[in-house]
Amino acid sequence: MMYQSTRDPSHKKYTAAEVIKMGLAPDGGLFIPESIPTLTGDEITALCKDTYPVRAAKILGKFLTDYTHEELLSDCEAAYAETSFPGGAAPLVHVHDNIYSLELWHGPTAAFKDMALQIMPRLLSRAIVKTGETRDALILVATSGDTGKAALEGYKDIDRIKIMVFYPVDGVSRVQKLQMATQTGGNVNVCAIRGNFHDAQTGVKKIFGDAEMAKKLNQKGYVLSSANSINWGRLAPQIVYYVSAYCDLLNNGTLKMGETMDVCVPTGNFGNIFAGYIAKLMGLPVRHFVCASNKNNILTDFLKTGTYDRNRSFHLTMSPSMDILISSNLERLLCLTAGEERTAACMEKLKNKGAYTVDADVLAAIKENFSGYFADEAATAATIKAYFDSYGYLADTHTAVALSSAEQYVATLDTSDIRPMVVDSTASPYKFAADVYESLGHTQPSDPLAALDELAASTGTEIPYPLRGLGDREVRFTRVIDAEEMPAAVLGWC
Ligand SMILES: *Cc1c(COP(=O)(O)O)cnc(C)c1O
């Protein structure tokens, strides 16, 4: 299996190891597989009997053909071990009627980014060896919160890799900030940026595109690599849990082989939902994808009109990991639907004018698989309260956006058309404890950390292990800089 860039009509090919090492294609495009491997009904049936790590190794093996099954199995077993994921890697919980919650937050940072970032560093370590690389890898991450911490946890103390994380100083929760500021590991660095997520992301992208920076880093013995969701090594592991959820629905008798399910994903960068779409292209029986957004509903508008327009106001919401105006992975969907040339033209317009409109045939094709819905702050809070009061299910703010969107979609269906709806639950409610607590009708305690204990006491649920004792850890990183200072900060640290 070889890979190519979303913007390169000449289809220059790269191996999986090269793609995982490089992150971004040389022309600024994203890597996609040259073709989509198939997953047959018999293969899905066989996966039903497997554990999560075995399911993951088999599915990854279809994409990372330059890795052996033994390598992948050993990495998957290490990444998704019981010690890191005490509640199971991706348990599917029946919430009510046709609604299932795919809980992707039982890992070491209590958020779904762990699903990819516990395995990605292991794949990169092997990629460095497989490509004969002599330099060490330098990972730069722009984060709106969860990615940064999950990347730091995944890469800490991994041989031949350094990681530096940038986050918007006012764009992440107090708990997220504390989690990053107290990160352990000898190869990690964390820096706050004055600005929003987009400023941090643009800063990282600029460094990646800067030949002079590459030269200077090269002299210091480093090659740049990215852990953001644009890296194929982040995306591929996310395909697995959609297949795993389907197996679980077969195993518990909800579905028979070949019957379809719907999927709803709380979306920011469009990586998670795109991984689900790849699973469908492989042959997984998914009928429809609901793309859920918060008040930053640029994707809802795009899926309705075909116009992607980031010239709009940016809102800070209680689901900050979805506070995004540029959904980078949408480029991959465009490429598969419209081809490289039209994708490159759209991306050029996005860069120069901040907006583009896809052709009518492209929008029609996208709409066959995707619908967009959104939940504003009031709807998000109301959903958290309604799900706890009616079903005893405690959802985080991002999951609540998805639950609300899933219900809006289901309400458009005839009763006979209702299918099991798998809703991705992307964070533990304790990651956003203060807002969840307030949504339940209480007053937020002035100390956001106290909210964790208050939430546990008032709901009879448990604080997940990664978030216990956060206030007692040593703060190591306090630096705040302007986006322009990012290159100097990187060079200074190397
Ligand atoms: C990253 C994240 C999302 C958005 O996922 P994308 O792959 O960027 O669409 C949703 N919820 C949480 C909690 C996240 O951390």
Ligand as a Chemical Component Dictionary entry (heavy atoms), coordinates in Angstrom:
data_LIG
# 
_chem_comp.id                   LIG 
_chem_comp.type                 NON-POLYMER 
_chem_comp.pdbx_formal_charge   0 
_chem_comp.three_letter_code    LIG 
# 
loop_
_chem_comp_atom.comp_id 
_chem_comp_atom.atom_id 
_chem_comp_atom.alt_atom_id 
_chem_comp_atom.type_symbol 
_chem_comp_atom.charge 
_chem_comp_atom.model_Cartn_x 
_chem_comp_atom.model_Cartn_y 
_chem_comp_atom.model_Cartn_z 
_chem_comp_atom.pdbx_ordinal 
LIG C1 C1 C 0 -10.173 16.431 19.089 1  
LIG C2 C2 C 0 -11.508 16.320 19.706 2  
LIG C3 C3 C 0 -12.680 16.359 18.931 3  
LIG C4 C4 C 0 -12.657 16.608 17.441 4  
LIG O1 O1 O 0 -12.082 15.567 16.703 5  
LIG P1 P1 P 0 -11.565 15.846 15.215 6  
LIG O2 O2 O 0 -10.882 14.599 14.802 7  
LIG O3 O3 O 0 -10.646 17.017 15.306 8  
LIG O4 O4 O 0 -12.769 16.158 14.397 9  
LIG C5 C5 C 0 -13.884 16.172 19.588 10 
LIG N1 N1 N 0 -13.948 16.019 20.930 11 
LIG C6 C6 C 0 -12.844 15.992 21.702 12 
LIG C7 C7 C 0 -12.985 15.828 23.170 13 
LIG C8 C8 C 0 -11.590 16.135 21.116 14 
LIG O5 O5 O 0 -10.512 16.116 21.898 15 
# 
loop_
_chem_comp_bond.comp_id 
_chem_comp_bond.atom_id_1 
_chem_comp_bond.atom_id_2 
_chem_comp_bond.value_order 
_chem_comp_bond.pdbx_ordinal 
LIG C1 C2 SING 1  
LIG C2 C3 SING 2  
LIG C2 C8 DOUB 3  
LIG C3 C4 SING 4  
LIG C3 C5 DOUB 5  
LIG C4 O1 SING 6  
LIG O1 P1 SING 7  
LIG P1 O2 DOUB 8  
LIG P1 O3 SING 9  
LIG P1 O4 SING 10 
LIG C5 N1 SING 11 
LIG N1 C6 DOUB 12 
LIG C6 C7 SING 13 
LIG C6 C8 SING 14 
LIG C8 O5 SING 15 
# 
